[in-house]
Amino acid sequence: MKIILVFALFAGACIRRPLPEGQSPQTIIWEKEIILERDTIIPANATLIIKPGTVVLFGAYQDPRVSHPAFPGVELIVKGKIIARGTKARPIIFTSVNRSLARMNSWGAVNLPDATSGEFAYCRFEFAATALHCQSGTLKLANCSFFYNEIGLRFSNTDPDVTDSFFYNNGTAIQYHDASPRIVSSEISRNRVGVFCRFGSKNSKIAFSNIFNNLEYNIKLGEEQADDFLAPENYWGENDNFFALYDRQMASYLGRVIVTSPRKEKYLLDED
């Protein structure tokens, strides 16, 4: 069964018409296959629950609203809460409605500009402009994967926990500012840039992860990032003396990526 949702924007709120039987405007449940043909807003007083095995398909409409925090293409905009907990056997997929022909920037974003919280487990994000964006509230990711997005995970003003997640073949895997993420037991590889910390981060840390073979840099600090970035006990590739970093060694005004106890062999992570 497919549910096709066409939403209109009304002064920052979006009403689903009709709501599925048994659902209230405060709790919205998606399952099976959901097609979003236009920007879809979950209001501030609502919680969106996405069930395991759901496929959320984003249409090809190009939204003219492109000023940050909006993105070109169809977006799911969450102003309340989102809980998207898949399972290993039944992951949740966010992708293009034209998946077989899709490429980067085929849709906009799962966008949490004013959300109170976002929780994602066993979710796959692919072919987006910015697959997952958050700039408020709490954000937790576990066992998620990001493929072929211009930016995989983008955030600010929140300190997310990212565990057991995979970032492959994106333009930039993770990009942020004014935030201090905790990234552990994850793999970041074959992206143009692995992690781009732009500015305003006091306690960034990536540990016990595989971060290697990214085309330009594994970790890049932005022009205004003066504080250090902690990177203990990671695997950096076969040449463990070459970490592919853009930090104080490239420009004296930047912070340092502090690499300690680099691992000789890859961590065996459970990639789905």
Rosetta blueprint (number, residue, H / E / L):
1 M L
2 K E
3 I E
4 I E
5 L E
6 V L
7 F L
8 A L
9 L L
10 F E
11 A L
12 G L
13 A E
14 C L
15 I L
16 R L
17 R L
18 P L
19 L L
20 P L
21 E L
22 G L
23 Q L
24 S E
25 P L
26 Q L
27 T E
28 I E
29 I E
30 W E
31 E L
32 K L
33 E E
34 I E
35 I E
36 L E
37 E L
38 R L
39 D L
40 T E
41 I E
42 I E
43 P L
44 A L
45 N L
46 A L
47 T E
48 L E
49 I E
50 I E
51 K L
52 P L
53 G L
54 T L
55 V E
56 V E
57 L E
58 F E
59 G L
60 A L
61 Y L
62 Q L
63 D L
64 P L
65 R L
66 V L
67 S L
68 H L
69 P L
70 A L
71 F L
72 P L
73 G L
74 V L
75 E E
76 L E
77 I E
78 V E
79 K L
80 G L
81 K E
82 I E
83 I E
84 A E
85 R E
86 G L
87 T L
88 K L
89 A L
90 R L
91 P L
92 I E
93 I E
94 F E
95 T E
96 S E
97 V L
98 N L
99 R H
100 S H
101 L H
102 A L
103 R L
104 M L
105 N L
106 S L
107 W E
108 G L
109 A E
110 V E
111 N E
112 L E
113 P L
114 D L
115 A L
116 T L
117 S E
118 G E
119 E E
120 F E
121 A E
122 Y L
123 C E
124 R E
125 F E
126 E E
127 F L
128 A E
129 A L
130 T E
131 A E
132 L E
133 H E
134 C E
135 Q L
136 S L
137 G L
138 T E
139 L E
140 K E
141 L E
142 A E
143 N L
144 C L
145 S E
146 F E
147 F E
148 Y L
149 N L
150 E L
151 I E
152 G E
153 L E
154 R E
155 F E
156 S E
157 N L
158 T L
159 D L
160 P L
161 D E
162 V E
163 T E
164 D L
165 S L
166 F E
167 F E
168 Y E
169 N L
170 N L
171 G L
172 T E
173 A E
174 I E
175 Q E
176 Y E
177 H E
178 D L
179 A L
180 S L
181 P L
182 R E
183 I E
184 V E
185 S L
186 S L
187 E E
188 I E
189 S E
190 R L
191 N L
192 R L
193 V E
194 G E
195 V E
196 F E
197 C E
198 R E
199 F E
200 G L
201 S L
202 K L
203 N L
204 S L
205 K E
206 I E
207 A E
208 F L
209 S L
210 N E
211 I E
212 F E
213 N L
214 N L
215 L L
216 E L
217 Y E
218 N E
219 I E
220 K E
221 L E
222 G E
223 E E
224 E E
225 Q L
226 A L
227 D L
228 D L
229 F E
230 L E
231 A E
232 P E
233 E L
234 N L
235 Y E
236 W L
237 G L
238 E L
239 N L
240 D L
241 N L
242 F L
243 F L
244 A L
245 L E
246 Y E
247 D L
248 R L
249 Q L
250 M L
251 A L
252 S L
253 Y L
254 L L
255 G L
256 R L
257 V E
258 I E
259 V E
260 T E
261 S L
262 P L
263 R E
264 K L
265 E L
266 K L
267 Y L
268 L L
269 L L
270 D L
271 E L
272 D L
